[in-house]
Amino acid sequence: MSKNHLRRVDTVIVGGGVSGLAAARRLVDHGRSVVVLEALPRVGGRTLTKREGETVLDEGATLIYRAHDNAFRLARAHGVELFESNAEGRFLLHTARTTRGFRYGNSRAMTLFGAPALRPLLRPILRLTSRWTALPAETMLQVLGAVSALDKLAATIPASAPWTAPDANLLDSRTFGSWLDEQLPDPGARQLFEANFAGYLPETTSLLFALHFLGTWGSIGSLLAGPAQVYRFRGGAQELALALSRSLSDRVVVASPVHSITRHSAGVVVHCAETEFEADRVIVAISPAGVQHLRFDPELPQDRVTLQHAWQPVHGRKVNIVYDEPFWRQAGLSGSALTDLDAVPGLLDASPADGNAGVLSGYLPGDRGSADPGERRRTVLSVSTTLFGPRAAEPLHYHEKNWEDEPFAYGCEGGLAVGALTSARRLPKTPVGRVHFAGVETADAWMGFLGGAIQAGERAADEVLAAG
Ligand SMILES: Cc1cc2nc3c(=O)[nH]c(=O)nc-3n(C[C@H](O)[C@H](O)[C@H](O)COP(=O)(O)OP(=O)(O)OC[C@H]3O[C@@H](n4cnc5c(N)ncnc54)[C@H](O)[C@@H]3O)c2cc1C
């Protein structure tokens, strides 16, 4: 297409991740004309599925939680199959060089046990029973206490205006990491907590932002409750984006990075290398760190730019280790484990639904572990061997995906630096005139998850529809 070929649609969507595609789908369902401009030659963004022979490997998102109804709805509507991920067998916890197996409790119990009033009663009981339970009493109490305190604090933050919370300035002036230092002085408790949260938020993020982020989950106890009722896509997580894209047909244009957006009182012009699109409105469905790379004319207001500048991405690697079968199941193990080892905070069973191969998958925080790929592989395999026995040392294949290397991804997740929310007094989702924002970072529910990306996309589409 030549540059002077100006195309006209009702709405341009920048970004062909799950969020942008969900926005487009909703607009098309309401009779609007759209174009989705995706920078990469593929759709799916942070969902990326690779095949090793017949075996599906997710290099980005893997799991879908039961609470993410919108993902189930879109999957059903587009013929994408989900299955319940294996949760049978013991879960392993490796702390202080000791591996213990246990079966997970439920989230209600977690929240109840974390209640400060119950802690004095619980302490002697846990001391007595800790030799049979997976964790020392103090570690368990600290983790449960921190979870309960976070849930309680998060409930005090107004979702649509966190800067109006009681103590907002105080909460925004300190990092999430400094709060964790106080709440979790026991190194084992801190590691366990971090292993659960690896990849969601940088420690340097503002405590106020962390509470806003966690508030979109409802209760964080539900995540710590464990791997039951967790689902995966039979054909890999990218299937959802691919199916949405197929349904949108030639409205999705890949290999089209947007570099600038001109704003007029009556519309917008969105510029790619080869084409320009004129539209009433634009939905920018990329991370705030990515928006920072777009040129706006006229420029976005300073408070919006503050949020983009303050976005701190979290980088990480996804590892998939492939075996001929999920051998750990024969030993009564679920394949899921948390550790206190910096380099490998956790692993989970990501084997295909039919169990025709065994896959252990893990998230490796980008700022931990060795920079040398060979050394990293040796560490990961040595940890998996400690957890699951000698067969783990001899995989058929070992894959690593470093998301820091992925162009246009801007990190796995992220958070706002201290002071950003109280100084900008706006959220990353707040539109600027005819420019609307989607992407998981703007979600009202389940920020950080595919469910959040979908919610954000559909919410931005609803904003456009409501504007007429
Ligand atoms: C390793 C990893 C593991 C994860 N695990 C899970 C999990 O198990 N469960 C879960 O629910 N979530 C998980 N997530 C999070 C989930 O993948 C994301 O929340 C979700 O995919 C984000 O979707 P999005 O559409 O908001 O953003 P993205 O997927 O990032 O999509 C944005 C798109 O915009 C494109 N783009 C960027 N700049 C431009 C531009 N200038 N012009 C045009 N296009 C542009 C990008 O190429 C990208 O395709 C994981 C993420 C990672 C990285």
The ligand as an ORCA input file, in Angstrom:
! r2SCAN-3c Opt
* xyz 0 1
  C       6.304    -14.943     30.374
  C       4.881    -14.519     30.613
  C       4.026    -15.368     31.291
  C       2.694    -15.009     31.516
  N       1.860    -15.906     32.130
  C       0.537    -15.615     32.217
  C      -0.378    -16.620     32.647
  O      -0.008    -17.772     32.904
  N      -1.697    -16.277     32.735
  C      -2.154    -15.027     32.394
  O      -3.362    -14.787     32.489
  N      -1.287    -14.061     31.959
  C       0.028    -14.338     31.861
  N       0.893    -13.402     31.361
  C       0.381    -12.047     31.072
  C      -0.367    -11.974     29.733
  O       0.377    -12.603     28.731
  C      -0.572    -10.518     29.382
  O      -1.232     -9.869     30.437
  C      -1.416    -10.304     28.125
  O      -1.029    -11.166     27.087
  C      -1.289     -8.846     27.709
  O      -2.064     -8.616     26.563
  P      -2.125     -7.159     25.932
  O      -2.903     -7.285     24.680
  O      -2.542     -6.198     26.959
  O      -0.617     -6.774     25.606
  P       0.390     -7.460     24.581
  O       0.184     -8.915     24.550
  O       1.742     -6.951     24.932
  O      -0.059     -6.877     23.179
  C       0.348     -5.610     22.718
  C       0.634     -5.737     21.228
  O       0.933     -4.452     20.726
  C       1.972     -4.569     19.776
  N       2.606     -3.243     19.666
  C       3.437     -2.632     20.553
  N       3.820     -1.430     20.062
  C       3.202     -1.263     18.876
  C       3.191     -0.240     17.896
  N       3.914      0.880     18.026
  N       2.436     -0.402     16.778
  C       1.685     -1.524     16.603
  N       1.672     -2.550     17.503
  C       2.417     -2.415     18.620
  C       2.880     -5.640     20.346
  O       3.675     -6.230     19.356
  C       1.845     -6.620     20.923
  O       1.469     -7.600     19.990
  C       2.222    -13.733     31.101
  C       3.081    -12.874     30.404
  C       4.398    -13.266     30.154
  C       5.288    -12.355     29.364
*
